[in-house]
């Protein structure tokens, strides 16, 4: 909604960039937004895993 109000394309939520990016493999709008989330959430959890395990075993 903010993108439309500002006529902007922050985080490429409105459309993909014109140049080639990794998002080209995720399909068209809105599917690349959903595929991006399904890809990034497990990656964030994987990055967080060492911190979670170190906190759990330090007690």
Predicted model as a PDB file, atoms N, CA, C, CB and O in Angstrom, pLDDT in the B-factor column:
MODEL        1                                                                  
ATOM      1  N   UNK A   1       0.815  -1.178   0.000  1.00 80.00           N  
ATOM      2  CA  UNK A   1       0.000   0.000   0.000  1.00 80.00           C  
ATOM      3  C   UNK A   1       0.866   1.251   0.000  1.00 80.00           C  
ATOM      4  CB  UNK A   1      -0.931  -0.008   1.189  1.00 80.00           C  
ATOM      5  O   UNK A   1       0.561   2.236  -0.672  1.00 80.00           O  
ATOM      6  N   UNK A   2       1.948   1.196   0.763  1.00 83.00           N  
ATOM      7  CA  UNK A   2       2.862   2.329   0.798  1.00 83.00           C  
ATOM      8  C   UNK A   2       3.535   2.521  -0.558  1.00 83.00           C  
ATOM      9  CB  UNK A   2       3.916   2.132   1.893  1.00 83.00           C  
ATOM     10  O   UNK A   2       3.790   3.652  -0.970  1.00 83.00           O  
ATOM     11  N   UNK A   3       3.823   1.419  -1.252  1.00 84.00           N  
ATOM     12  CA  UNK A   3       4.415   1.522  -2.583  1.00 84.00           C  
ATOM     13  C   UNK A   3       3.510   2.305  -3.530  1.00 84.00           C  
ATOM     14  CB  UNK A   3       4.690   0.128  -3.152  1.00 84.00           C  
ATOM     15  O   UNK A   3       3.989   3.139  -4.298  1.00 84.00           O  
ATOM     16  N   UNK A   4       2.220   2.042  -3.479  1.00 85.00           N  
ATOM     17  CA  UNK A   4       1.284   2.745  -4.353  1.00 85.00           C  
ATOM     18  C   UNK A   4       1.147   4.212  -3.966  1.00 85.00           C  
ATOM     19  CB  UNK A   4      -0.080   2.069  -4.316  1.00 85.00           C  
ATOM     20  O   UNK A   4       1.053   5.081  -4.832  1.00 85.00           O  
ATOM     21  N   UNK A   5       1.135   4.484  -2.671  1.00 89.00           N  
ATOM     22  CA  UNK A   5       1.003   5.862  -2.206  1.00 89.00           C  
ATOM     23  C   UNK A   5       2.222   6.695  -2.595  1.00 89.00           C  
ATOM     24  CB  UNK A   5       0.807   5.894  -0.689  1.00 89.00           C  
ATOM     25  O   UNK A   5       2.095   7.874  -2.926  1.00 89.00           O  
ATOM     26  N   UNK A   6       3.400   6.079  -2.552  1.00 89.00           N  
ATOM     27  CA  UNK A   6       4.635   6.802  -2.881  1.00 89.00           C  
ATOM     28  C   UNK A   6       5.059   6.607  -4.335  1.00 89.00           C  
ATOM     29  CB  UNK A   6       5.756   6.353  -1.963  1.00 89.00           C  
ATOM     30  O   UNK A   6       6.085   7.138  -4.760  1.00 89.00           O  
ATOM     31  N   UNK A   7       4.279   5.853  -5.089  1.00 89.00           N  
ATOM     32  CA  UNK A   7       4.634   5.442  -6.457  1.00 89.00           C  
ATOM     33  C   UNK A   7       6.060   4.909  -6.497  1.00 89.00           C  
ATOM     34  CB  UNK A   7       4.479   6.624  -7.444  1.00 89.00           C  
ATOM     35  O   UNK A   7       6.885   5.337  -7.304  1.00 89.00           O  
ATOM     36  N   UNK A   8       6.322   3.970  -5.609  1.00 89.00           N  
ATOM     37  CA  UNK A   8       7.647   3.382  -5.467  1.00 89.00           C  
ATOM     38  C   UNK A   8       7.537   1.871  -5.609  1.00 89.00           C  
ATOM     39  CB  UNK A   8       8.286   3.764  -4.105  1.00 89.00           C  
ATOM     40  O   UNK A   8       6.451   1.332  -5.821  1.00 89.00           O  
ATOM     41  N   UNK A   9       8.675   1.198  -5.490  1.00 87.00           N  
ATOM     42  CA  UNK A   9       8.712  -0.258  -5.585  1.00 87.00           C  
ATOM     43  C   UNK A   9       9.696  -0.810  -4.551  1.00 87.00           C  
ATOM     44  CB  UNK A   9       9.109  -0.710  -7.020  1.00 87.00           C  
ATOM     45  O   UNK A   9      10.616  -1.556  -4.888  1.00 87.00           O  
ATOM     46  N   UNK A  10       9.489  -0.435  -3.303  1.00 84.00           N  
ATOM     47  CA  UNK A  10      10.381  -0.886  -2.248  1.00 84.00           C  
ATOM     48  C   UNK A  10      10.263  -2.389  -2.055  1.00 84.00           C  
ATOM     49  CB  UNK A  10      10.080  -0.157  -0.940  1.00 84.00           C  
ATOM     50  O   UNK A  10       9.159  -2.934  -2.057  1.00 84.00           O  
ATOM     51  N   UNK A  11      11.393  -3.057  -1.890  1.00 79.00           N  
ATOM     52  CA  UNK A  11      11.522  -4.490  -1.688  1.00 79.00           C  
ATOM     53  C   UNK A  11      10.931  -5.268  -2.871  1.00 79.00           C  
ATOM     54  CB  UNK A  11      10.837  -4.903  -0.382  1.00 79.00           C  
ATOM     55  O   UNK A  11      10.665  -6.465  -2.761  1.00 79.00           O  
ATOM     56  N   UNK A  12      10.731  -4.592  -3.982  1.00 80.00           N  
ATOM     57  CA  UNK A  12      10.199  -5.198  -5.221  1.00 80.00           C  
ATOM     58  C   UNK A  12       8.889  -5.920  -4.976  1.00 80.00           C  
ATOM     59  CB  UNK A  12      11.213  -6.174  -5.817  1.00 80.00           C  
ATOM     60  O   UNK A  12       8.661  -6.992  -5.538  1.00 80.00           O  
ATOM     61  N   UNK A  13       8.021  -5.353  -4.146  1.00 82.00           N  
ATOM     62  CA  UNK A  13       6.726  -5.962  -3.874  1.00 82.00           C  
ATOM     63  C   UNK A  13       5.715  -5.667  -4.971  1.00 82.00           C  
ATOM     64  CB  UNK A  13       6.194  -5.480  -2.544  1.00 82.00           C  
ATOM     65  O   UNK A  13       4.762  -6.427  -5.148  1.00 82.00           O  
ATOM     66  N   UNK A  14       5.901  -4.585  -5.706  1.00 83.00           N  
ATOM     67  CA  UNK A  14       4.970  -4.225  -6.760  1.00 83.00           C  
ATOM     68  C   UNK A  14       5.287  -4.956  -8.056  1.00 83.00           C  
ATOM     69  CB  UNK A  14       4.991  -2.728  -6.987  1.00 83.00           C  
ATOM     70  O   UNK A  14       4.386  -5.477  -8.713  1.00 83.00           O  
ATOM     71  N   UNK A  15       6.544  -4.995  -8.422  1.00 82.00           N  
ATOM     72  CA  UNK A  15       6.980  -5.697  -9.628  1.00 82.00           C  
ATOM     73  C   UNK A  15       8.460  -6.030  -9.509  1.00 82.00           C  
ATOM     74  CB  UNK A  15       6.710  -4.845 -10.898  1.00 82.00           C  
ATOM     75  O   UNK A  15       9.190  -5.426  -8.722  1.00 82.00           O  
ATOM     76  N   UNK A  16       8.890  -7.008 -10.313  1.00 81.00           N  
ATOM     77  CA  UNK A  16      10.300  -7.385 -10.297  1.00 81.00           C  
ATOM     78  C   UNK A  16      11.124  -6.312 -11.001  1.00 81.00           C  
ATOM     79  CB  UNK A  16      10.510  -8.765 -10.971  1.00 81.00           C  
ATOM     80  O   UNK A  16      10.593  -5.572 -11.829  1.00 81.00           O  
ATOM     81  N   UNK A  17      12.419  -6.218 -10.681  1.00 82.00           N  
ATOM     82  CA  UNK A  17      13.266  -5.257 -11.388  1.00 82.00           C  
ATOM     83  C   UNK A  17      13.434  -5.665 -12.852  1.00 82.00           C  
ATOM     84  CB  UNK A  17      14.645  -5.144 -10.703  1.00 82.00           C  
ATOM     85  O   UNK A  17      13.270  -6.833 -13.203  1.00 82.00           O  
ATOM     86  N   UNK A  18      13.755  -4.711 -13.680  1.00 84.00           N  
ATOM     87  CA  UNK A  18      13.898  -4.963 -15.111  1.00 84.00           C  
ATOM     88  C   UNK A  18      15.109  -5.832 -15.423  1.00 84.00           C  
ATOM     89  CB  UNK A  18      14.002  -3.653 -15.860  1.00 84.00           C  
ATOM     90  O   UNK A  18      15.077  -6.615 -16.372  1.00 84.00           O  
ATOM     91  N   UNK A  19      16.175  -5.706 -14.639  1.00 86.00           N  
ATOM     92  CA  UNK A  19      17.385  -6.499 -14.873  1.00 86.00           C  
ATOM     93  C   UNK A  19      17.202  -7.913 -14.330  1.00 86.00           C  
ATOM     94  CB  UNK A  19      18.615  -5.827 -14.218  1.00 86.00           C  
ATOM     95  O   UNK A  19      16.295  -8.170 -13.538  1.00 86.00           O  
ATOM     96  N   UNK A  20      18.054  -8.809 -14.753  1.00 89.00           N  
ATOM     97  CA  UNK A  20      17.976 -10.205 -14.319  1.00 89.00           C  
ATOM     98  C   UNK A  20      18.403 -10.331 -12.855  1.00 89.00           C  
ATOM     99  CB  UNK A  20      18.859 -11.104 -15.218  1.00 89.00           C  
ATOM    100  O   UNK A  20      19.436  -9.799 -12.448  1.00 89.00           O  
ATOM    101  N   UNK A  21      17.592 -11.044 -12.076  1.00 84.00           N  
ATOM    102  CA  UNK A  21      17.898 -11.283 -10.663  1.00 84.00           C  
ATOM    103  C   UNK A  21      17.552 -12.721 -10.316  1.00 84.00           C  
ATOM    104  CB  UNK A  21      17.122 -10.295  -9.743  1.00 84.00           C  
ATOM    105  O   UNK A  21      17.025 -13.459 -11.148  1.00 84.00           O  
ATOM    106  N   UNK A  22      17.846 -13.112  -9.100  1.00 83.00           N  
ATOM    107  CA  UNK A  22      17.509 -14.451  -8.626  1.00 83.00           C  
ATOM    108  C   UNK A  22      15.995 -14.633  -8.552  1.00 83.00           C  
ATOM    109  CB  UNK A  22      18.144 -14.711  -7.252  1.00 83.00           C  
ATOM    110  O   UNK A  22      15.506 -15.763  -8.583  1.00 83.00           O  
ATOM    111  N   UNK A  23      15.256 -13.541  -8.455  1.00 83.00           N  
ATOM    112  CA  UNK A  23      13.802 -13.624  -8.384  1.00 83.00           C  
ATOM    113  C   UNK A  23      13.177 -14.115  -9.687  1.00 83.00           C  
ATOM    114  CB  UNK A  23      13.231 -12.275  -8.025  1.00 83.00           C  
ATOM    115  O   UNK A  23      12.002 -14.481  -9.704  1.00 83.00           O  
ATOM    116  N   UNK A  24      13.935 -14.128 -10.764  1.00 87.00           N  
ATOM    117  CA  UNK A  24      13.419 -14.646 -12.033  1.00 87.00           C  
ATOM    118  C   UNK A  24      13.061 -16.127 -11.933  1.00 87.00           C  
ATOM    119  CB  UNK A  24      14.446 -14.433 -13.144  1.00 87.00           C  
ATOM    120  O   UNK A  24      12.205 -16.605 -12.676  1.00 87.00           O  
ATOM    121  N   UNK A  25      13.696 -16.846 -11.038  1.00 90.00           N  
ATOM    122  CA  UNK A  25      13.410 -18.264 -10.850  1.00 90.00           C  
ATOM    123  C   UNK A  25      12.161 -18.510 -10.009  1.00 90.00           C  
ATOM    124  CB  UNK A  25      14.590 -18.940 -10.206  1.00 90.00           C  
ATOM    125  O   UNK A  25      11.663 -19.634  -9.947  1.00 90.00           O  
ATOM    126  N   UNK A  26      11.655 -17.462  -9.363  1.00 90.00           N  
ATOM    127  CA  UNK A  26      10.507 -17.601  -8.463  1.00 90.00           C  
ATOM    128  C   UNK A  26       9.174 -17.362  -9.149  1.00 90.00           C  
ATOM    129  CB  UNK A  26      10.645 -16.651  -7.313  1.00 90.00           C  
ATOM    130  O   UNK A  26       8.136 -17.502  -8.502  1.00 90.00           O  
ATOM    131  N   UNK A  27       9.151 -17.017 -10.399  1.00 88.00           N  
ATOM    132  CA  UNK A  27       7.900 -16.796 -11.113  1.00 88.00           C  
ATOM    133  C   UNK A  27       7.483 -15.343 -11.126  1.00 88.00           C  
ATOM    134  CB  UNK A  27       6.811 -17.621 -10.505  1.00 88.00           C  
ATOM    135  O   UNK A  27       8.254 -14.452 -10.768  1.00 88.00           O  
ATOM    136  N   UNK A  28       6.249 -15.118 -11.546  1.00 88.00           N  
ATOM    137  CA  UNK A  28       5.710 -13.763 -11.654  1.00 88.00           C  
ATOM    138  C   UNK A  28       5.074 -13.315 -10.351  1.00 88.00           C  
ATOM    139  CB  UNK A  28       4.692 -13.687 -12.783  1.00 88.00           C  
ATOM    140  O   UNK A  28       4.919 -14.098  -9.414  1.00 88.00           O  
ATOM    141  N   UNK A  29       4.702 -12.019 -10.306  1.00 83.00           N  
ATOM    142  CA  UNK A  29       4.024 -11.466  -9.148  1.00 83.00           C  
ATOM    143  C   UNK A  29       2.667 -12.107  -9.030  1.00 83.00           C  
ATOM    144  CB  UNK A  29       3.902  -9.936  -9.245  1.00 83.00           C  
ATOM    145  O   UNK A  29       2.029 -12.282 -10.068  1.00 83.00           O  
ATOM    146  N   UNK A  30       2.180 -12.464  -7.913  1.00 86.00           N  
ATOM    147  CA  UNK A  30       2.677 -12.374  -6.546  1.00 86.00           C  
ATOM    148  C   UNK A  30       3.446 -13.611  -6.114  1.00 86.00           C  
ATOM    149  CB  UNK A  30       1.537 -12.141  -5.604  1.00 86.00           C  
ATOM    150  O   UNK A  30       3.840 -13.729  -4.953  1.00 86.00           O  
ATOM    151  N   UNK A  31       3.662 -14.542  -7.053  1.00 90.00           N  
ATOM    152  CA  UNK A  31       4.283 -15.815  -6.681  1.00 90.00           C  
ATOM    153  C   UNK A  31       5.726 -15.645  -6.221  1.00 90.00           C  
ATOM    154  CB  UNK A  31       4.234 -16.776  -7.849  1.00 90.00           C  
ATOM    155  O   UNK A  31       6.191 -16.411  -5.377  1.00 90.00           O  
ATOM    156  N   UNK A  32       6.452 -14.651  -6.760  1.00 88.00           N  
ATOM    157  CA  UNK A  32       7.841 -14.491  -6.319  1.00 88.00           C  
ATOM    158  C   UNK A  32       7.915 -13.962  -4.900  1.00 88.00           C  
ATOM    159  CB  UNK A  32       8.595 -13.556  -7.257  1.00 88.00           C  
ATOM    160  O   UNK A  32       8.906 -14.199  -4.210  1.00 88.00           O  
ATOM    161  N   UNK A  33       6.894 -13.253  -4.447  1.00 89.00           N  
ATOM    162  CA  UNK A  33       6.875 -12.779  -3.054  1.00 89.00           C  
ATOM    163  C   UNK A  33       6.687 -13.970  -2.118  1.00 89.00           C  
ATOM    164  CB  UNK A  33       5.741 -11.725  -2.834  1.00 89.00           C  
ATOM    165  O   UNK A  33       7.376 -14.088  -1.105  1.00 89.00           O  
ATOM    166  N   UNK A  34       5.757 -14.844  -2.463  1.00 93.00           N  
ATOM    167  CA  UNK A  34       5.491 -16.031  -1.641  1.00 93.00           C  
ATOM    168  C   UNK A  34       6.683 -16.985  -1.667  1.00 93.00           C  
ATOM    169  CB  UNK A  34       4.220 -16.757  -2.132  1.00 93.00           C  
ATOM    170  O   UNK A  34       7.090 -17.501  -0.626  1.00 93.00           O  
ATOM    171  N   UNK A  35       7.242 -17.218  -2.851  1.00 93.00           N  
ATOM    172  CA  UNK A  35       8.397 -18.115  -2.965  1.00 93.00           C  
ATOM    173  C   UNK A  35       9.600 -17.540  -2.228  1.00 93.00           C  
ATOM    174  CB  UNK A  35       8.750 -18.358  -4.443  1.00 93.00           C  
ATOM    175  O   UNK A  35      10.370 -18.290  -1.629  1.00 93.00           O  
ATOM    176  N   UNK A  36       9.771 -16.239  -2.262  1.00 90.00           N  
ATOM    177  CA  UNK A  36      10.863 -15.608  -1.528  1.00 90.00           C  
ATOM    178  C   UNK A  36      10.727 -15.798  -0.033  1.00 90.00           C  
ATOM    179  CB  UNK A  36      10.926 -14.135  -1.849  1.00 90.00           C  
ATOM    180  O   UNK A  36      11.712 -16.063   0.657  1.00 90.00           O  
ATOM    181  N   UNK A  37       9.507 -15.665   0.473  1.00 93.00           N  
ATOM    182  CA  UNK A  37       9.287 -15.877   1.901  1.00 93.00           C  
ATOM    183  C   UNK A  37       9.526 -17.334   2.286  1.00 93.00           C  
ATOM    184  CB  UNK A  37       7.868 -15.459   2.287  1.00 93.00           C  
ATOM    185  O   UNK A  37      10.131 -17.620   3.319  1.00 93.00           O  
ATOM    186  N   UNK A  38       9.049 -18.248   1.449  1.00 94.00           N  
ATOM    187  CA  UNK A  38       9.249 -19.665   1.744  1.00 94.00           C  
ATOM    188  C   UNK A  38      10.718 -20.069   1.658  1.00 94.00           C  
ATOM    189  CB  UNK A  38       8.428 -20.515   0.793  1.00 94.00           C  
ATOM    190  O   UNK A  38      11.117 -21.072   2.249  1.00 94.00           O  
ATOM    191  N   UNK A  39      11.513 -19.315   0.943  1.00 93.00           N  
ATOM    192  CA  UNK A  39      12.947 -19.570   0.854  1.00 93.00           C  
ATOM    193  C   UNK A  39      13.695 -18.916   2.011  1.00 93.00           C  
ATOM    194  CB  UNK A  39      13.496 -19.064  -0.479  1.00 93.00           C  
ATOM    195  O   UNK A  39      14.593 -19.526   2.591  1.00 93.00           O  
ATOM    196  N   UNK A  40      13.335 -17.690   2.347  1.00 93.00           N  
ATOM    197  CA  UNK A  40      14.092 -16.942   3.348  1.00 93.00           C  
ATOM    198  C   UNK A  40      13.804 -17.359   4.787  1.00 93.00           C  
ATOM    199  CB  UNK A  40      13.808 -15.489   3.197  1.00 93.00           C  
ATOM    200  O   UNK A  40      14.704 -17.309   5.625  1.00 93.00           O  
ATOM    201  N   UNK A  41      12.598 -17.761   5.091  1.00 96.00           N  
ATOM    202  CA  UNK A  41      12.285 -18.149   6.473  1.00 96.00           C  
ATOM    203  C   UNK A  41      13.147 -19.324   6.936  1.00 96.00           C  
ATOM    204  CB  UNK A  41      10.798 -18.512   6.597  1.00 96.00           C  
ATOM    205  O   UNK A  41      13.710 -19.246   8.028  1.00 96.00           O  
ATOM    206  N   UNK A  42      13.282 -20.415   6.163  1.00 97.00           N  
ATOM    207  CA  UNK A  42      14.191 -21.487   6.600  1.00 97.00           C  
ATOM    208  C   UNK A  42      15.648 -21.027   6.683  1.00 97.00           C  
ATOM    209  CB  UNK A  42      14.089 -22.671   5.651  1.00 97.00           C  
ATOM    210  O   UNK A  42      16.390 -21.483   7.553  1.00 97.00           O  
ATOM    211  N   UNK A  43      16.059 -20.137   5.793  1.00 97.00           N  
ATOM    212  CA  UNK A  43      17.439 -19.641   5.866  1.00 97.00           C  
ATOM    213  C   UNK A  43      17.671 -18.824   7.135  1.00 97.00           C  
ATOM    214  CB  UNK A  43      17.766 -18.790   4.631  1.00 97.00           C  
ATOM    215  O   UNK A  43      18.715 -18.961   7.772  1.00 97.00           O  
ATOM    216  N   UNK A  44      16.719 -17.983   7.509  1.00 97.00           N  
ATOM    217  CA  UNK A  44      16.850 -17.229   8.751  1.00 97.00           C  
ATOM    218  C   UNK A  44      16.884 -18.162   9.953  1.00 97.00           C  
ATOM    219  CB  UNK A  44      15.702 -16.229   8.892  1.00 97.00           C  
ATOM    220  O   UNK A  44      17.654 -17.944  10.888  1.00 97.00           O  
ATOM    221  N   UNK A  45      16.055 -19.198   9.934  1.00 97.00           N  
ATOM    222  CA  UNK A  45      16.070 -20.168  11.033  1.00 97.00           C  
ATOM    223  C   UNK A  45      17.392 -20.915  11.099  1.00 97.00           C  
ATOM    224  CB  UNK A  45      14.922 -21.160  10.880  1.00 97.00           C  
ATOM    225  O   UNK A  45      17.886 -21.205  12.189  1.00 97.00           O  
ATOM    226  N   UNK A  46      17.963 -21.226   9.959  1.00 98.00           N  
ATOM    227  CA  UNK A  46      19.260 -21.893   9.920  1.00 98.00           C  
ATOM    228  C   UNK A  46      20.362 -21.002  10.493  1.00 98.00           C  
ATOM    229  CB  UNK A  46      19.604 -22.296   8.487  1.00 98.00           C  
ATOM    230  O   UNK A  46      21.253 -21.488  11.189  1.00 98.00           O  
ATOM    231  N   UNK A  47      20.305 -19.719  10.207  1.00 98.00           N  
ATOM    232  CA  UNK A  47      21.289 -18.783  10.755  1.00 98.00           C  
ATOM    233  C   UNK A  47      21.097 -18.634  12.263  1.00 98.00           C  
ATOM    234  CB  UNK A  47      21.177 -17.406  10.059  1.00 98.00           C  
ATOM    235  O   UNK A  47      22.070 -18.471  13.000  1.00 98.00           O  
ATOM    236  N   UNK A  48      19.854 -18.689  12.722  1.00 98.00           N  
ATOM    237  CA  UNK A  48      19.565 -18.535  14.142  1.00 98.00           C  
ATOM    238  C   UNK A  48      19.885 -19.789  14.947  1.00 98.00           C  
ATOM    239  CB  UNK A  48      18.118 -18.170  14.330  1.00 98.00           C  
ATOM    240  O   UNK A  48      20.104 -19.699  16.155  1.00 98.00           O  
ATOM    241  N   UNK A  49      19.916 -20.947  14.313  1.00 97.00           N  
ATOM    242  CA  UNK A  49      20.093 -22.222  14.995  1.00 97.00           C  
ATOM    243  C   UNK A  49      21.335 -22.276  15.898  1.00 97.00           C  
ATOM    244  CB  UNK A  49      20.172 -23.316  13.977  1.00 97.00           C  
ATOM    245  O   UNK A  49      21.206 -22.742  17.030  1.00 97.00           O  
ATOM    246  N   UNK A  50      22.523 -21.834  15.478  1.00 97.00           N  
ATOM    247  CA  UNK A  50      23.676 -21.891  16.398  1.00 97.00           C  
ATOM    248  C   UNK A  50      23.486 -21.061  17.665  1.00 97.00           C  
ATOM    249  CB  UNK A  50      24.921 -21.418  15.685  1.00 97.00           C  
ATOM    250  O   UNK A  50      23.939 -21.459  18.739  1.00 97.00           O  
ATOM    251  N   UNK A  51      22.822 -19.915  17.550  1.00 96.00           N  
ATOM    252  CA  UNK A  51      22.572 -19.089  18.727  1.00 96.00           C  
ATOM    253  C   UNK A  51      21.579 -19.765  19.670  1.00 96.00           C  
ATOM    254  CB  UNK A  51      22.048 -17.711  18.309  1.00 96.00           C  
ATOM    255  O   UNK A  51      21.737 -19.717  20.890  1.00 96.00           O  
ATOM    256  N   UNK A  52      20.572 -20.386  19.102  1.00 96.00           N  
ATOM    257  CA  UNK A  52      19.581 -21.106  19.909  1.00 96.00           C  
ATOM    258  C   UNK A  52      20.223 -22.269  20.636  1.00 96.00           C  
ATOM    259  CB  UNK A  52      18.429 -21.607  19.034  1.00 96.00           C  
ATOM    260  O   UNK A  52      19.982 -22.471  21.826  1.00 96.00           O  
ATOM    261  N   UNK A  53      21.047 -23.045  19.921  1.00 96.00           N  
ATOM    262  CA  UNK A  53      21.693 -24.206  20.544  1.00 96.00           C  
ATOM    263  C   UNK A  53      22.703 -23.779  21.603  1.00 96.00           C  
ATOM    264  CB  UNK A  53      22.385 -25.063  19.480  1.00 96.00           C  
ATOM    265  O   UNK A  53      22.792 -24.418  22.652  1.00 96.00           O  
ATOM    266  N   UNK A  54      23.454 -22.731  21.360  1.00 96.00           N  
ATOM    267  CA  UNK A  54      24.430 -22.285  22.364  1.00 96.00           C  
ATOM    268  C   UNK A  54      23.725 -21.783  23.625  1.00 96.00           C  
ATOM    269  CB  UNK A  54      25.332 -21.174  21.783  1.00 96.00           C  
ATOM    270  O   UNK A  54      24.218 -22.002  24.732  1.00 96.00           O  
ATOM    271  N   UNK A  55      22.611 -21.133  23.476  1.00 94.00           N  
ATOM    272  CA  UNK A  55      21.865 -20.664  24.630  1.00 94.00           C  
ATOM    273  C   UNK A  55      21.244 -21.839  25.388  1.00 94.00           C  
ATOM    274  CB  UNK A  55      20.779 -19.674  24.195  1.00 94.00           C  
ATOM    275  O   UNK A  55      21.199 -21.844  26.618  1.00 94.00           O  
ATOM    276  N   UNK A  56      20.772 -22.823  24.644  1.00 93.00           N  
ATOM    277  CA  UNK A  56      20.133 -23.972  25.281  1.00 93.00           C  
ATOM    278  C   UNK A  56      21.130 -24.810  26.060  1.00 93.00           C  
ATOM    279  CB  UNK A  56      19.441 -24.833  24.243  1.00 93.00           C  
ATOM    280  O   UNK A  56      20.822 -25.270  27.160  1.00 93.00           O  
ATOM    281  N   UNK A  57      22.339 -25.022  25.504  1.00 92.00           N  
ATOM    282  CA  UNK A  57      23.329 -25.864  26.176  1.00 92.00           C  
ATOM    283  C   UNK A  57      24.189 -25.125  27.187  1.00 92.00           C  
ATOM    284  CB  UNK A  57      24.212 -26.495  25.161  1.00 92.00           C  
ATOM    285  O   UNK A  57      24.930 -25.761  27.936  1.00 92.00           O  
ATOM    286  N   UNK A  58      24.113 -23.823  27.229  1.00 88.00           N  
ATOM    287  CA  UNK A  58      24.908 -23.078  28.214  1.00 88.00           C  
ATOM    288  C   UNK A  58      24.230 -23.022  29.575  1.00 88.00           C  
ATOM    289  CB  UNK A  58      25.167 -21.664  27.717  1.00 88.00           C  
ATOM    290  O   UNK A  58      24.847 -22.609  30.557  1.00 88.00           O  
ATOM    291  N   UNK A  59      22.985 -23.429  29.643  1.00 71.00           N  
ATOM    292  CA  UNK A  59      22.253 -23.395  30.935  1.00 71.00           C  
ATOM    293  C   UNK A  59      22.596 -24.564  31.811  1.00 71.00           C  
ATOM    294  CB  UNK A  59      20.754 -23.375  30.703  1.00 71.00           C  
ATOM    295  O   UNK A  59      22.071 -24.680  32.918  1.00 71.00           O  
TER     296      UNK A  59                                                      
ENDMDL                                                                          
END                                                                             
